[in-house]
Amino acid sequence: MTIKHIKRNFTITEAIFAFIVFWLTFSPSVAAAETKSIDELKKEEAQSVRIHLDSETISKGYTAALPDSEFRLGVLPGVLSQTVSVRLQEIRETLSNAQGQKKLVSKVVEYDILGDENPLEIHKPLALTISFESDNYWPKRAYFWNSTSQEWLPLPSKTNWIDSHVEAISHLPFSRLAVFEDPAPLYGSAEFDYLSEDAVSGRIVSMPDGVFKLGWREGTMAGRTKVVLKGESVLPGPIPEAYKLVSPLMSFHVYHDGPIAKPIALELAYTAPNLNTKSLRYWDGAKETWVELPGYADFASERVHGSIHLPFAVVGVFEDASPQGQEGWASWYYSARYPNGAANNIFDYDTELKVTNLESGKSVVVKVVSRGPFVEGRVIDLSKDAFQNIAHPSKGVIHVRVEKIKSE
């Protein structure tokens, strides 16, 4: 396989200089130094790479990437049946944003696959990974530019919140891509007013869509009670280091004539479907910090429950940003080299994972040796030996929980 990194828009002098450097440093051991020196000279150049894939590489599968790895294109085994050249390119020119209120949160990139023979057939989807920059959990999706209709159209994709990238698939041999983010959800307010005889028996109130609920038990309130629930758009303070906000920001205000005798119960939905530790926190203006509330996360319903004695607070669900676990579908593949290996997209290579079959309760320990799977809903691809420890291979896919094994 021949790999060539090609920079665009060279002047003649730069092209001659690049050729001399390449000629003097032809061996693979110093090729990286050559690339680095050109990058240092042309920091403002848009990134570009061209790769030729031979028959052996195509049969095994290959992932091409821009130098900063913010765009990767995976050619899985069976996708192509002829040798090809793959070009990846970062696009710096100003493009039309036909996404209305959606926000561009990634680089605009382009890929092109040229077959050494015609016609070129793509038998299975290409696996695309595009990094994004965003500090929230509003929905994100990969789009491709349709030059005929002059608009951005969505691709089948899913968001990897841990690594801040979107995974998508495409059958097109050429495409220009970007990640767009939906606008922040707009939550209004909901008000509830109860006479003392109604308030004393306990109540549960909710935003219209059920994303945020507040309740109290009998005997908590002894007089007339008014409750206001409201969606907030501005953070009152910085998010704690190593944490992410994974829910809408909400506030509540309980207007009550007397003391609040018992804790108020809160319930808030989150938008990060993984097994990372999650907690409900409120902003303490006096201490200028987010304080964790006693409670628990219900991973099945994707909601966090907590309790508080305060009549007013701004609250949100915060997640430990380091990957800890996932739930989803597991498939299998044959591997003689790694009988207890697995492919996973969020955990580092060589990480040991406990994979549990949620139907039978059987579990197996595997080690991450590859990336994948690139199929919607699947979180891990197990070697056949590992898979048959928890299910018969004839099942094809099974519902599993994946947990990182903590080192001592």
C-alpha positions as CSV (number, residue, x, y, z in Angstrom):
1,M,0.0,0.0,0.0
2,T,1.3,3.5,-0.9
3,I,0.4,6.4,1.3
4,K,0.9,10.0,0.1
5,H,0.1,13.1,2.0
6,I,-0.6,15.8,-0.6
7,K,-1.0,19.5,0.4
8,R,-3.0,21.8,-1.9
9,N,-2.3,25.2,-3.3
10,F,1.5,25.0,-3.2
11,T,3.5,27.8,-4.8
12,I,6.2,26.6,-7.2
13,T,8.9,27.3,-4.5
14,E,7.0,25.3,-1.9
15,A,6.5,22.4,-4.3
16,I,10.2,22.3,-5.1
17,F,11.1,22.4,-1.4
18,A,8.6,19.7,-0.6
19,F,10.0,17.5,-3.4
20,I,13.6,18.0,-2.1
21,V,12.6,17.1,1.4
22,F,10.7,14.0,0.2
23,W,13.7,12.9,-1.9
24,L,16.2,13.3,1.0
25,T,13.9,11.7,3.5
26,F,12.4,8.9,1.4
27,S,12.6,6.2,4.1
28,P,9.5,5.5,6.2
29,S,11.5,6.2,9.4
30,V,11.8,9.9,8.6
31,A,8.6,10.4,6.5
32,A,6.8,11.7,9.6
33,A,9.5,14.3,10.1
34,E,9.0,15.4,6.5
35,T,5.2,15.8,7.1
36,K,5.8,17.7,10.3
37,S,8.2,20.2,8.7
38,I,5.7,20.9,5.9
39,D,2.9,21.3,8.5
40,E,5.1,23.8,10.4
41,L,5.7,25.8,7.2
42,K,2.1,25.7,6.1
43,K,0.0,25.8,9.3
44,E,-2.7,27.7,7.6
45,E,-3.1,25.2,4.7
46,A,-6.3,23.1,4.6
47,Q,-5.5,19.5,5.5
48,S,-5.5,16.9,2.7
49,V,-4.4,13.3,2.3
50,R,-4.4,10.8,-0.6
51,I,-4.1,7.1,0.0
52,H,-3.9,4.2,-2.4
53,L,-5.4,0.9,-1.2
54,D,-4.2,-2.3,-2.8
55,S,-6.1,-5.6,-2.9
56,E,-4.6,-7.0,0.3
57,T,-5.5,-3.8,2.3
58,I,-9.0,-3.7,0.8
59,S,-9.6,-7.4,1.8
60,K,-8.6,-6.6,5.4
61,G,-10.2,-3.2,5.7
62,Y,-8.6,0.2,6.3
63,T,-9.4,3.5,8.0
64,A,-8.1,6.6,6.3
65,A,-7.9,9.8,8.3
66,L,-6.9,13.5,8.1
67,P,-3.7,14.3,10.0
68,D,-5.6,15.6,13.0
69,S,-8.0,12.6,12.9
70,E,-11.0,14.8,13.0
71,F,-12.3,13.0,9.9
72,R,-12.0,9.3,9.3
73,L,-13.3,7.1,6.6
74,G,-13.5,3.4,7.2
75,V,-13.5,0.9,4.3
76,L,-14.6,-2.4,5.9
77,P,-13.9,-5.8,4.4
78,G,-16.3,-6.5,1.6
79,V,-17.0,-2.8,0.8
80,L,-14.8,-2.7,-2.3
81,S,-13.8,-5.2,-5.0
82,Q,-11.1,-3.3,-6.7
83,T,-8.0,-1.2,-5.9
84,V,-8.8,2.5,-5.3
85,S,-7.3,5.9,-4.4
86,V,-8.9,7.7,-1.5
87,R,-8.7,11.4,-1.1
88,L,-9.7,13.3,2.1
89,Q,-9.8,17.1,2.1
90,E,-10.6,19.8,4.7
91,I,-12.7,22.5,3.0
92,R,-12.0,26.1,4.1
93,E,-14.2,28.0,1.6
94,T,-17.4,29.6,2.8
95,L,-20.4,27.3,2.2
96,S,-24.1,27.9,2.2
97,N,-25.8,26.8,5.4
98,A,-29.2,25.5,4.3
99,Q,-30.0,24.1,7.8
100,G,-32.0,27.1,9.0
101,Q,-31.4,27.4,12.7
102,K,-29.0,24.5,12.9
103,K,-25.4,25.4,13.9
104,L,-22.3,24.1,12.1
105,V,-20.1,22.4,14.9
106,S,-17.5,20.6,12.8
107,K,-15.0,21.2,10.0
108,V,-16.4,20.8,6.5
109,V,-14.6,17.9,4.9
110,E,-14.7,16.0,1.6
111,Y,-13.8,12.6,0.4
112,D,-13.4,11.0,-3.0
113,I,-12.9,7.4,-3.9
114,L,-11.6,6.7,-7.4
115,G,-11.4,3.1,-8.7
116,D,-8.4,2.0,-10.7
117,E,-11.0,0.4,-13.0
118,N,-14.5,1.5,-14.0
119,P,-17.2,1.2,-12.9
120,L,-16.6,1.5,-9.1
121,E,-19.0,-0.5,-7.0
122,I,-19.5,0.1,-3.3
123,H,-21.0,-3.1,-2.0
124,K,-21.5,-2.0,1.7
125,P,-21.7,1.4,3.4
126,L,-18.6,3.4,4.1
127,A,-18.1,4.2,7.8
128,L,-17.6,7.9,8.4
129,T,-16.5,9.6,11.7
130,I,-16.5,13.4,12.0
131,S,-15.4,15.2,15.2
132,F,-17.3,18.2,16.5
133,E,-16.8,21.0,19.0
134,S,-19.7,21.6,21.3
135,D,-20.3,21.9,25.1
136,N,-23.9,20.7,25.1
137,Y,-26.0,17.7,24.3
138,W,-28.4,19.2,21.8
139,P,-29.0,16.7,18.9
140,K,-26.3,16.5,16.3
141,R,-26.2,14.8,12.9
142,A,-23.9,14.4,9.9
143,Y,-25.1,16.0,6.7
144,F,-23.8,15.8,3.1
145,W,-24.0,18.6,0.5
146,N,-26.4,17.8,-2.4
147,S,-25.0,20.0,-5.2
148,T,-28.1,19.3,-7.4
149,S,-30.7,20.6,-4.9
150,Q,-28.1,23.0,-3.3
151,E,-28.9,21.9,0.3
152,W,-27.5,19.9,3.2
153,L,-29.2,16.5,3.6
154,P,-29.0,14.2,6.6
155,L,-27.1,10.9,6.7
156,P,-27.9,7.9,8.9
157,S,-25.8,8.8,11.9
158,K,-25.4,8.5,15.7
159,T,-23.6,10.7,18.2
160,N,-20.7,9.5,20.3
161,W,-20.8,12.0,23.2
162,I,-17.7,10.7,25.0
163,D,-15.3,11.2,22.1
164,S,-17.3,14.2,20.6
165,H,-17.8,12.8,17.2
166,V,-20.6,11.7,14.9
167,E,-20.6,8.3,13.2
168,A,-22.4,8.0,9.9
169,I,-22.6,5.7,6.9
170,S,-22.8,6.5,3.2
171,H,-22.8,4.6,-0.1
172,L,-21.6,7.6,-2.1
173,P,-18.1,7.5,-3.7
174,F,-17.8,11.3,-3.3
175,S,-19.3,13.6,-0.7
176,R,-18.8,16.8,1.2
177,L,-19.7,16.4,4.9
178,A,-20.3,18.4,8.1
179,V,-21.9,18.0,11.5
180,F,-24.8,20.4,12.3
181,E,-26.4,20.9,15.8
182,D,-30.0,21.5,16.5
183,P,-30.8,24.7,18.3
184,A,-31.2,24.6,22.1
185,P,-34.6,23.3,23.1
186,L,-36.8,26.1,24.2
187,Y,-38.7,25.3,27.4
188,G,-41.2,27.8,28.7
189,S,-42.6,27.7,32.1
190,A,-45.4,25.8,33.9
191,E,-47.3,27.1,36.9
192,F,-49.4,25.3,39.4
193,D,-51.5,26.7,42.3
194,Y,-53.0,24.6,45.1
195,L,-55.2,25.6,48.0
196,S,-54.0,24.4,51.4
197,E,-56.3,21.4,51.5
198,D,-55.0,20.2,48.1
199,A,-51.3,20.9,48.8
200,V,-51.2,19.1,52.2
201,S,-52.1,15.8,50.6
202,G,-49.0,15.8,48.3
203,R,-48.7,16.5,44.6
204,I,-46.6,15.8,41.5
205,V,-46.2,18.6,38.9
206,S,-44.5,18.4,35.5
207,M,-43.4,20.3,32.5
208,P,-45.8,19.6,29.6
209,D,-43.4,17.1,27.9
210,G,-42.5,15.4,31.2
211,V,-38.8,16.2,31.0
212,F,-38.8,17.8,34.5
213,K,-41.0,16.8,37.4
214,L,-41.4,18.0,41.0
215,G,-43.3,16.3,43.8
216,W,-43.9,16.3,47.5
217,R,-45.4,13.9,50.0
218,E,-48.3,14.3,52.3
219,G,-47.5,16.6,55.2
220,T,-44.7,18.5,53.3
221,M,-46.8,21.6,52.7
222,A,-49.3,23.0,55.2
223,G,-50.7,25.9,53.4
224,R,-51.5,27.3,49.9
225,T,-48.7,26.4,47.5
226,K,-47.7,27.8,44.1
227,V,-45.1,26.0,42.0
228,V,-43.3,27.5,38.9
229,L,-41.2,25.2,36.7
230,K,-39.0,26.9,34.1
231,G,-36.5,26.1,31.4
232,E,-33.2,28.0,31.7
233,S,-31.0,29.0,28.8
234,V,-28.0,30.4,30.7
235,L,-25.7,28.6,33.0
236,P,-25.4,30.3,36.4
237,G,-21.9,29.1,36.8
238,P,-19.1,27.0,35.1
239,I,-19.5,23.2,34.7
240,P,-17.3,21.2,37.0
241,E,-14.1,19.9,35.5
242,A,-14.4,16.3,34.1
243,Y,-18.2,16.6,34.0
244,K,-20.7,17.3,31.2
245,L,-24.2,18.7,31.4
246,V,-26.4,16.1,29.8
247,S,-29.9,17.5,30.4
248,P,-31.9,20.7,29.9
249,L,-31.2,23.3,32.5
250,M,-34.3,23.7,34.7
251,S,-35.3,25.8,37.7
252,F,-38.2,25.6,40.2
253,H,-39.7,28.0,42.6
254,V,-42.1,26.9,45.4
255,Y,-44.1,29.7,46.9
256,H,-45.4,28.5,50.3
257,D,-46.8,30.3,53.3
258,G,-45.1,28.1,55.9
259,P,-42.1,25.9,56.3
260,I,-41.4,23.0,54.0
261,A,-41.5,20.1,56.4
262,K,-40.0,17.3,54.1
263,P,-37.7,17.1,51.1
264,I,-39.0,18.0,47.7
265,A,-38.6,15.2,45.1
266,L,-37.1,16.1,41.7
267,E,-36.9,14.1,38.5
268,L,-35.0,15.2,35.4
269,A,-34.5,13.4,32.1
270,Y,-31.1,13.3,30.4
271,T,-29.9,12.8,26.8
272,A,-26.7,10.7,27.1
273,P,-27.6,7.0,26.6
274,N,-24.7,5.4,28.4
275,L,-23.8,3.9,31.8
276,N,-21.5,6.8,33.0
277,T,-22.2,8.0,36.5
278,K,-24.9,10.7,36.5
279,S,-26.0,13.0,39.3
280,L,-28.6,15.8,39.8
281,R,-26.9,19.0,41.0
282,Y,-28.1,22.5,41.9
283,W,-26.2,25.7,41.7
284,D,-25.2,27.1,45.1
285,G,-24.7,30.8,44.5
286,A,-23.1,31.5,47.9
287,K,-20.4,28.8,47.3
288,E,-20.4,29.4,43.5
289,T,-20.4,25.7,42.8
290,W,-22.7,22.9,41.6
291,V,-23.7,20.7,44.6
292,E,-24.7,17.1,44.2
293,L,-28.2,16.1,45.5
294,P,-28.9,12.8,47.2
295,G,-30.6,10.5,44.7
296,Y,-30.0,8.0,41.9
297,A,-29.9,7.5,38.2
298,D,-32.5,5.3,36.5
299,F,-30.6,4.1,33.3
300,A,-33.7,2.3,32.0
301,S,-35.8,5.4,31.8
302,E,-32.8,7.8,31.3
303,R,-33.8,10.0,34.3
304,V,-32.1,11.1,37.5
305,H,-34.0,11.4,40.8
306,G,-33.0,13.7,43.7
307,S,-34.3,15.4,46.8
308,I,-33.9,18.9,48.0
309,H,-35.1,21.1,51.0
310,L,-34.7,24.4,49.1
311,P,-37.8,26.3,47.8
312,F,-35.8,27.5,44.7
313,A,-32.9,26.2,42.7
314,V,-31.5,25.8,39.2
315,V,-30.8,22.1,38.5
316,G,-29.2,19.9,35.8
317,V,-28.0,16.4,35.3
318,F,-24.2,16.1,35.2
319,E,-22.3,13.1,33.9
320,D,-18.8,11.9,34.7
321,A,-17.1,12.5,31.3
322,S,-14.8,9.5,31.4
323,P,-16.3,6.4,29.7
324,Q,-17.6,3.7,32.1
325,G,-20.2,1.6,30.3
326,Q,-22.7,1.2,27.5
327,E,-25.9,-0.8,26.8
328,G,-26.8,-1.9,23.3
329,W,-26.4,-4.7,20.8
330,A,-23.4,-7.0,20.4
331,S,-22.4,-8.9,17.3
332,W,-19.5,-11.2,16.6
333,Y,-16.7,-11.8,14.2
334,Y,-14.1,-14.5,13.6
335,S,-10.6,-13.8,15.0
336,A,-7.9,-16.5,15.5
337,R,-5.4,-13.9,16.6
338,Y,-7.6,-12.3,19.3
339,P,-9.9,-15.1,20.8
340,N,-10.9,-12.7,23.6
341,G,-10.8,-9.5,21.6
342,A,-13.5,-6.9,20.8
343,A,-14.1,-3.9,18.7
344,N,-15.4,-0.8,20.4
345,N,-15.6,2.9,19.6
346,I,-15.4,4.7,22.9
347,F,-12.8,2.8,25.1
348,D,-9.1,2.9,24.5
349,Y,-7.2,0.1,23.0
350,D,-6.2,-2.7,25.4
351,T,-9.0,-1.7,27.9
352,E,-10.5,-4.7,29.6
353,L,-14.3,-4.8,29.4
354,K,-17.0,-6.9,31.1
355,V,-19.7,-7.8,28.6
356,T,-23.0,-9.1,30.1
357,N,-25.8,-10.8,28.2
358,L,-28.8,-9.0,29.6
359,E,-31.1,-11.9,28.7
360,S,-29.1,-14.8,30.3
361,G,-26.9,-12.9,32.8
362,K,-23.8,-14.6,31.5
363,S,-20.7,-12.4,31.2
364,V,-17.3,-12.5,29.6
365,V,-14.1,-10.3,29.9
366,V,-12.6,-9.0,26.6
367,K,-9.9,-6.6,25.6
368,V,-10.4,-3.8,23.0
369,V,-8.3,-4.6,20.0
370,S,-10.1,-2.7,17.2
371,R,-12.6,0.0,16.3
372,G,-16.3,-0.7,15.4
373,P,-19.0,-1.7,15.0
374,F,-20.3,0.9,12.6
375,V,-23.9,-0.2,12.7
376,E,-26.7,1.8,14.4
377,G,-27.5,0.4,17.8
378,R,-24.5,-1.8,18.1
379,V,-22.0,-1.0,20.9
380,I,-19.5,-3.8,20.6
381,D,-18.3,-6.5,18.2
382,L,-17.0,-9.6,20.0
383,S,-14.7,-12.3,18.8
384,K,-16.6,-15.5,18.1
385,D,-14.9,-17.3,21.1
386,A,-15.9,-14.5,23.4
387,F,-19.4,-14.3,22.0
388,Q,-20.1,-18.0,22.5
389,N,-19.2,-17.7,26.2
390,I,-22.4,-15.7,26.7
391,A,-24.7,-16.8,23.8
392,H,-24.8,-19.2,20.8
393,P,-23.3,-17.6,17.7
394,S,-26.5,-18.5,15.8
395,K,-28.3,-15.6,17.6
396,G,-26.2,-13.2,15.6
397,V,-26.7,-10.2,17.9
398,I,-27.6,-10.0,21.6
399,H,-28.5,-7.2,24.0
400,V,-25.6,-6.5,26.3
401,R,-24.2,-4.2,29.0
402,V,-20.6,-3.2,28.5
403,E,-18.6,-2.1,31.6
404,K,-15.0,-1.0,32.0
405,I,-13.1,-3.1,34.4
406,K,-11.4,-0.7,36.8
407,S,-7.6,-1.3,37.4
408,E,-6.5,-1.9,40.9
